[in-house]
Amino acid sequence: MEREDEETGMIEKEEGGKKVWKDVVIGVLLLCTLSLGISTALLAAKAANKASSIGEFFCQISGTIPSTPAPAPSPPVISTELSKVVDETMSACSNQGYKYTGETNCTCMDCYTGARCQTFVGADKCSIDANGGSPYMFAEYWVRYPETEFQMKLSERLGYLPAGIRSRLEEGIRKLHKLAGNAVTDNMNIVFGDGSTPLLTLVSTILQSSTNSLPLKVWAQKPFYSGYSSLSYANLVKFVGDEENRTTAAADEKVVEYVTSPNNPDGEIRTGVLSHPLTVFDKAYSWPMYTFIDQPFNTSAHPLSLWTLSKVTGHASSRVGWALVGDKKLADAMQAMACPIGCPVESQLVAIRAIEHVLSTQGELMKWGRAKFTERWGRIGEVFRNVSCYKVRNPRAEGYDRYDQKVYKQTPPYLWMECLNLPDQKSCGDMLRSYGMKCRDGEYFGMPKSFARLSLYVASPVFNVLIQKLTNMFANTC
C-alpha cells in the first residue's frame, strides 16, 4: 500500500513536474512573442517619432503619462539620412546631364552620352553650344538647396490678379538691389514683364508715341547687344546702331540711346555718350558675380533702367524682368502694355522663391557666382597665354567693390575674342565652329567678322570641353 502510494506520489510528482516545465516553456514562448511584438511596435513607433523609449511606449499603449519622461536618445544616423531632402536632378545623370521632374530619361549635356550620361565621347568628336546666354551653370548651385522647391496646387490663385503676389515680389526686388548695392530703388516705380527683352520693345514703342517721330531711331555704341537689331519693326522703330556713327546719332536729339552696362558682349562699363534726354539703360549684368560695384546706379539721374531675373538667379525660362522707372505715367503705360491683366503667377512665384533664398542667405548665390566665374577666367587666361593668333578683347576693368569691400576684377559671362590672321573669306565664328564650338559671330554685335562671342554660362562639364577645344584649336592653327 505504501509502495503503491509512493509510486502514485512519484507519478503525480513527475506529472506535476512535467506540467511545471510545460508551463515554463509556454511562459518563455509567450514572453519571447511579447518581447518581439513590443520591439517591433517600438521600432515602428520610434520611426514615426511617437515614442522615444520603452517607458513612453508602455505609457502610450496604456493611456497613462509617465511622471518623469525618459530623455529622448539621439536619432540614429540612418534616420537623419532618410529624412534628408536631396535634389538628384544632376547626380542621377552623373552630373553630366539632367533628369527633370516627371521624366524617366536623362537629358545629357553636350559631348556626353549613355543612360546616365556617364560616357564622354571625346572633345574632337562632338560640338558644344556656347552661342546663347542660357545660364545653365546655375543649376549646380540650386541642386545644393533642394529645400527651395515649391509646389503650387491647381486650385490656388486662379484669378487674374492674385492678392499679395506682386507686392511680395516688388518688396523682394527692392531688398535684392539693396543687398547687391547696385541700384537705389527709393521713389522708383517697378514695372514687371516677361523678361527684359520685351520691355525693350514696349519702351521703344511708348517713346516713339511721345516723340511723334516716325520711325523712332534707336542707337547703341559698338559692340552692342545683338538683340537690339531685332527692335526694328514696321515703320515705328528702327535700330540705327549699324548705320549711324556717334556724330550722326548725336546730331539728332530724337534718337534714343540704349546703354548696356556692363556691356554684352565684352563686359565694358559704359555711360551714355550722346547726352540725350532719351536714354535707356540695360543693367542685366550689373550684379556682383560679373563686375565690381563701386556705387549704386543713379536711378534719379537715369530714371529708366531694365533688369532681369535670368542673370541674377539663372531662371531664364521663367521670363521675369523688371524696369525701374522714375515717371509714374510712363510706368503705368509700360505696365498696361506688358501685363494688362497681370503677369503669370507661376513665374512670379519662382522669382519670389529664388529672391527670398538669396536674401535669407545674405547673397550666397552671388558669392558662389563670383567664385565660379573667377575660376573660369583664370583658366581662360592660361589657355590664351603666349598665343599670338587669338586675343581676348574683354576689357576686364578693376575697381573698388562695395559688395566685398575690396578691389575686384570683372568676370563677365562671355568671352569676347578676336581671331587674327584668318584665312580669306573665313570668320572667327567659322574657325570656332570648325572645331566644334558654336558661337555668335561678331557681325551680330556690329563688329568685323574677326570677332566672336562664346558663352561662359555653360555647365562645368561643358566648360571643361570648351577649354580642351580652344587648346586644340590654338595648337593646330597658331
C-alpha positions in Angstrom: 0.0 0.0 0.0 2.7 2.3 0.9 4.5 1.2 -2.2 1.5 2.0 -4.3 1.1 5.3 -2.6 4.8 6.1 -3.1 4.6 5.1 -6.8 1.4 7.1 -7.1 3.1 10.1 -5.5 6.1 9.8 -7.7 3.9 9.6 -10.8 1.9 12.6 -9.6 5.1 14.4 -8.8 6.5 13.5 -12.2 3.3 14.6 -13.9 3.3 17.8 -11.8 6.9 18.4 -12.8 6.1 17.9 -16.5 3.2 20.4 -16.0 5.5 22.9 -14.4 8.1 22.6 -17.3 5.3 22.8 -19.8 4.1 26.0 -18.1 7.6 27.3 -18.1 8.1 26.6 -21.8 4.7 28.2 -22.6 5.7 31.2 -20.5 9.0 31.6 -22.2 7.4 31.4 -25.6 4.8 33.9 -24.6 7.5 36.2 -23.2 9.5 35.9 -26.4 6.4 36.6 -28.5 5.5 39.6 -26.4 9.1 40.9 -26.4 9.2 40.6 -30.2 5.9 42.3 -30.6 7.0 45.1 -28.2 10.3 45.5 -30.1 8.5 45.7 -33.5 5.9 48.1 -32.2 8.6 50.2 -30.5 10.7 50.4 -33.7 7.6 51.4 -35.6 6.7 54.0 -33.0 10.2 55.4 -33.0 10.2 55.6 -36.8 7.0 57.6 -36.6 8.5 59.7 -33.8 5.8 58.6 -31.5 7.9 57.1 -28.7 11.5 57.5 -27.8 11.8 54.9 -25.0 10.2 51.7 -23.8 8.7 53.6 -20.9 7.0 56.1 -23.2 5.8 53.2 -25.4 4.0 51.4 -22.5 2.5 54.8 -21.5 1.2 55.2 -25.0 -0.4 51.7 -25.1 -1.8 52.0 -21.6 -3.0 55.6 -22.0 -1.0 56.9 -19.0 1.5 59.7 -18.7 4.9 59.0 -17.0 5.7 61.1 -14.1 9.3 61.6 -15.2 9.7 61.3 -19.0 12.8 59.5 -20.1 15.3 61.7 -22.1 15.0 61.1 -25.8 18.0 59.4 -27.3 19.9 60.9 -30.2 18.3 59.8 -33.5 20.3 57.2 -35.4 22.3 58.3 -38.4 20.2 56.3 -40.8 17.1 58.2 -39.8 18.8 61.5 -40.5 19.9 60.3 -43.9 16.4 59.1 -44.8 14.8 62.4 -43.8 17.3 64.5 -45.8 15.9 66.0 -49.0 18.2 65.5 -52.0 18.0 67.1 -55.4 19.1 64.4 -57.8 18.4 66.4 -61.0 22.1 66.2 -61.9 23.5 63.4 -59.7 21.1 60.9 -61.3 22.8 61.7 -64.6 26.4 61.5 -63.4 26.4 65.3 -63.0 26.7 65.5 -66.8 23.1 65.7 -67.6 19.7 66.5 -66.1 16.8 64.3 -65.0 13.8 66.5 -64.9 10.7 66.0 -62.7 8.3 63.6 -64.3 10.8 62.3 -66.9 12.4 58.9 -66.8 15.4 59.6 -69.1 18.4 61.8 -68.6 19.0 64.8 -70.9 22.7 64.7 -71.4 25.0 67.8 -71.7 26.9 68.4 -74.9 29.6 65.7 -75.5 28.1 63.2 -73.0 26.0 60.2 -73.7 24.7 57.0 -72.1 21.6 56.1 -70.0 23.1 58.2 -67.1 25.2 60.5 -69.3 28.3 58.6 -67.9 30.2 58.5 -71.2 32.4 61.3 -72.6 32.5 61.0 -76.3 35.8 63.0 -76.7 36.4 66.6 -77.3 37.3 66.0 -81.0 34.1 64.0 -81.7 31.4 66.4 -80.5 30.1 70.0 -80.6 29.2 72.3 -77.8 26.7 75.1 -77.8 28.3 78.3 -76.5 26.2 80.6 -78.6 23.3 81.8 -76.4 23.1 83.1 -73.0 21.2 80.4 -71.2 22.7 80.3 -67.6 22.9 76.5 -67.3 25.8 76.7 -64.7 23.4 78.0 -62.1 21.8 74.5 -61.8 25.0 73.5 -60.0 24.1 75.9 -57.3 20.5 75.2 -56.9 20.8 71.4 -56.5 22.6 72.2 -53.3 19.5 73.8 -51.9 16.6 71.3 -52.6 14.5 73.0 -49.9 13.9 75.8 -52.3 11.5 73.6 -54.2 7.9 74.7 -54.0 4.6 73.3 -55.1 1.5 75.0 -56.3 -1.9 73.4 -56.2 -4.1 73.7 -59.3 -6.8 75.1 -57.0 -4.8 78.1 -56.0 -4.6 81.6 -57.3 -6.9 81.3 -60.2 -7.7 85.0 -60.5 -6.0 87.4 -62.9 -4.5 89.4 -60.0 -3.9 87.1 -57.0 -3.6 89.1 -53.8 -0.2 89.7 -52.3 1.9 88.2 -55.1 3.0 91.4 -56.8 3.7 93.3 -53.6 5.8 90.4 -52.2 7.8 90.2 -55.4 8.3 94.0 -55.5 9.5 94.0 -51.9 11.9 91.2 -52.7 13.4 93.1 -55.7 13.9 96.3 -53.7 15.7 94.3 -51.0 17.8 92.4 -53.6 19.1 95.7 -55.1 19.9 96.9 -51.6 21.8 93.7 -50.8 23.8 93.9 -54.1 24.3 97.7 -53.8 23.7 98.1 -57.5 20.7 100.4 -57.6 18.7 102.9 -55.5 15.0 101.9 -55.7 13.6 104.6 -53.4 10.9 106.6 -55.2 11.2 104.4 -58.3 8.2 102.5 -59.8 8.7 98.9 -60.7 7.3 97.6 -63.9 7.1 93.8 -64.5 7.3 92.0 -67.8 8.1 88.5 -69.2 11.8 89.2 -69.4 13.7 92.4 -70.0 13.8 91.9 -73.8 10.0 92.5 -74.3 10.4 95.5 -72.0 12.9 97.0 -74.5 10.3 96.7 -77.3 7.5 98.4 -75.4 9.8 101.1 -74.1 10.7 101.9 -77.7 7.0 101.9 -78.7 6.0 104.3 -75.9 8.9 106.6 -76.5 8.0 106.7 -80.2 4.5 107.9 -79.4 5.9 110.6 -77.1 8.3 112.0 -79.7 5.9 111.9 -82.6 8.8 110.7 -84.7 8.4 108.0 -87.4 10.3 105.9 -87.2 11.8 106.2 -83.7 15.6 105.8 -84.1 17.4 103.6 -81.5 21.2 103.7 -81.3 23.8 101.9 -79.3 27.6 102.1 -79.2 29.5 99.2 -80.8 29.9 96.4 -79.9 26.2 96.5 -79.0 23.9 93.8 -77.7 22.9 91.6 -80.6 19.3 91.7 -79.6 19.0 95.4 -80.3 18.8 94.8 -84.0 15.5 93.0 -83.6 13.9 96.2 -82.2 13.3 97.4 -85.8 9.8 96.7 -86.8 7.2 98.1 -89.1 7.7 101.9 -89.5 7.6 102.6 -85.8 11.1 101.8 -84.6 14.4 101.5 -86.4 17.7 100.4 -84.9 20.5 102.5 -86.5 23.5 101.2 -84.5 24.9 99.7 -87.6 24.3 102.6 -89.9 25.0 105.8 -88.0 28.2 106.7 -86.2 28.3 108.6 -82.9 28.5 112.0 -84.5 25.5 111.4 -86.7 23.4 110.0 -83.9 24.4 112.8 -81.5 23.1 115.4 -84.0 19.5 114.1 -83.8 18.1 114.7 -80.3 15.1 112.4 -81.0 17.5 109.4 -81.2 17.1 107.1 -78.2 20.3 105.7 -76.9 20.5 102.2 -75.4 23.3 101.7 -72.9 24.2 98.2 -71.8 26.4 98.4 -68.8 28.3 96.1 -68.2 28.1 95.6 -71.9 27.2 92.5 -73.8 29.4 91.0 -75.4 32.5 92.4 -73.7 31.6 93.5 -70.2 32.7 97.1 -70.6 31.3 99.5 -68.1 29.5 102.3 -70.0 27.7 105.5 -69.7 25.6 107.3 -72.3 27.8 109.0 -75.0 25.1 111.0 -76.8 24.0 113.1 -73.8 20.4 112.8 -75.0 17.5 113.0 -72.6 16.1 109.8 -74.0 18.5 107.2 -72.7 17.6 103.6 -71.7 20.0 101.6 -69.5 20.1 97.9 -69.8 21.5 96.6 -66.5 21.1 92.9 -66.9 24.7 92.2 -65.9 25.1 94.7 -63.1 25.4 92.0 -60.4 28.3 91.1 -58.1 29.1 87.8 -60.0 30.1 89.8 -63.1 31.5 93.1 -62.0 32.7 95.3 -59.2 30.0 97.7 -57.9 31.7 100.9 -56.8 28.4 102.8 -56.3 24.6 102.2 -56.8 23.2 103.0 -60.2 21.9 106.5 -60.1 18.3 106.0 -60.9 17.4 109.6 -60.3 19.8 110.8 -63.0 18.8 107.9 -65.2 15.2 107.1 -64.5 14.7 104.3 -66.9 16.7 101.0 -66.4 15.9 97.4 -67.3 16.8 94.3 -65.2 16.2 90.6 -65.5 15.9 87.6 -63.1 17.8 85.3 -65.5 21.2 86.8 -65.0 21.0 87.0 -61.2 19.4 83.6 -60.3 19.6 81.8 -63.6 15.9 81.3 -64.1 15.8 82.4 -67.7 12.8 80.2 -68.7 10.6 81.8 -66.0 10.7 85.0 -68.1 10.8 87.6 -65.3 12.1 91.1 -66.0 11.5 94.5 -64.4 12.1 98.1 -65.1 12.9 100.9 -62.6 11.0 103.9 -63.8 11.0 107.3 -62.3 8.0 108.7 -64.2 4.7 107.3 -62.8 2.8 107.9 -66.0 5.4 106.2 -68.1 5.5 103.3 -65.6 1.7 102.9 -65.7 1.7 102.9 -69.5 4.5 100.3 -69.6 2.8 98.0 -67.2 -0.5 98.3 -69.0 1.2 97.1 -72.2 3.4 94.5 -70.5 0.8 92.7 -68.4 -2.6 94.3 -68.9 -4.4 91.9 -66.6 -1.5 90.5 -64.6 1.8 88.7 -65.2 1.9 84.9 -65.0 1.7 84.0 -61.3 3.8 80.8 -61.7 6.7 82.9 -62.9 6.3 85.4 -60.1 6.3 82.6 -57.5 9.6 81.2 -59.0 11.1 84.7 -58.7 9.9 85.2 -55.2 11.3 81.8 -54.1 14.6 82.4 -55.7 15.0 86.0 -54.5 13.9 85.3 -50.9 16.5 82.5 -50.8 19.2 84.9 -52.0 18.1 87.4 -49.3 18.0 84.8 -46.5 21.5 83.5 -47.3 22.9 87.0 -47.5 23.8 86.7 -51.2 25.4 83.2 -51.1 24.4 82.8 -54.7 26.3 85.9 -55.8 29.4 84.8 -53.8 29.2 81.4 -55.5 28.8 83.0 -58.9 31.9 85.2 -58.3 34.0 82.3 -57.3 32.8 80.3 -60.3 33.5 83.0 -62.9 36.8 83.9 -61.3 37.9 80.3 -61.6 36.8 80.2 -65.2 38.6 83.4 -66.2 41.7 82.1 -64.6 41.6 79.0 -66.9 40.9 81.2 -69.9 43.9 83.3 -69.1 46.1 80.2 -69.0 44.8 79.0 -72.4 45.4 82.3 -74.1 48.8 82.8 -72.5 51.5 83.2 -75.1 49.0 82.7 -78.0 49.6 85.3 -80.8 46.8 84.4 -83.3 43.9 84.8 -80.9 43.2 87.6 -78.4 40.8 88.2 -75.5 39.1 91.5 -76.1 37.2 91.8 -72.9 38.5 95.0 -71.1 38.0 93.4 -67.6 38.4 96.6 -65.6 39.3 96.6 -61.9 37.6 98.8 -59.3 36.9 99.1 -55.6 33.9 96.9 -54.8 31.3 98.0 -52.2 29.9 94.5 -52.1 33.1 92.8 -51.0 34.9 95.9 -49.7 38.0 95.2 -51.8 39.3 95.7 -55.4 37.7 93.3 -57.8 38.5 92.5 -61.5 35.5 92.0 -63.7 34.4 88.4 -64.6 32.0 88.8 -67.5 29.8 85.9 -68.5 31.0 86.0 -72.1 34.4 85.6 -73.8 34.7 88.3 -76.4 37.6 87.3 -78.7 39.3 88.2 -81.9 40.9 85.8 -84.4 44.0 87.2 -86.1 45.5 86.2 -89.5 42.3 84.4 -90.6 42.2 82.7 -94.0 40.4 84.5 -96.8 36.6 84.5 -96.6 36.7 82.9 -93.2 35.3 84.4 -90.0 36.3 83.9 -86.4 33.0 82.2 -85.9 33.8 79.8 -88.8 37.1 78.9 -87.2 35.4 78.2 -83.8 32.6 76.1 -85.4 35.1 74.1 -87.4 36.5 72.9 -84.0 33.1 72.2 -82.6 32.3 75.4 -80.8 29.0 77.1 -81.6 29.4 80.8 -81.0 27.9 84.1 -82.0 29.6 86.0 -84.9 31.0 89.5 -84.4 28.7 90.9 -87.1 25.7 90.5 -84.8 27.3 93.0 -82.5 28.2 95.5 -85.2 31.8 94.4 -85.4 34.0 92.8 -88.1 34.0 89.1 -88.8 37.3 88.7 -87.0 35.3 88.9 -83.7 33.2 86.2 -82.0 31.5 85.7 -78.6 31.5 82.5 -76.6 29.1 82.0 -73.6 30.7 81.1 -70.3 27.3 80.2 -68.8 27.7 76.6 -69.8 27.7 73.9 -67.2 31.0 72.9 -65.7 31.5 69.6 -67.8 30.8 71.6 -71.0 33.2 74.3 -69.9 35.9 71.7 -69.5 35.3 70.6 -73.1 35.4 74.3 -74.2 38.8 74.7 -72.7 40.0 71.5 -74.4 38.7 72.6 -77.8 40.3 76.1 -77.5 43.6 74.4 -76.6 43.4 72.1 -79.6 42.5 74.9 -82.0 45.3 77.1 -80.8 47.8 74.2 -81.1 46.7 73.4 -84.7 46.2 76.9 -86.1 48.6 79.2 -84.4 
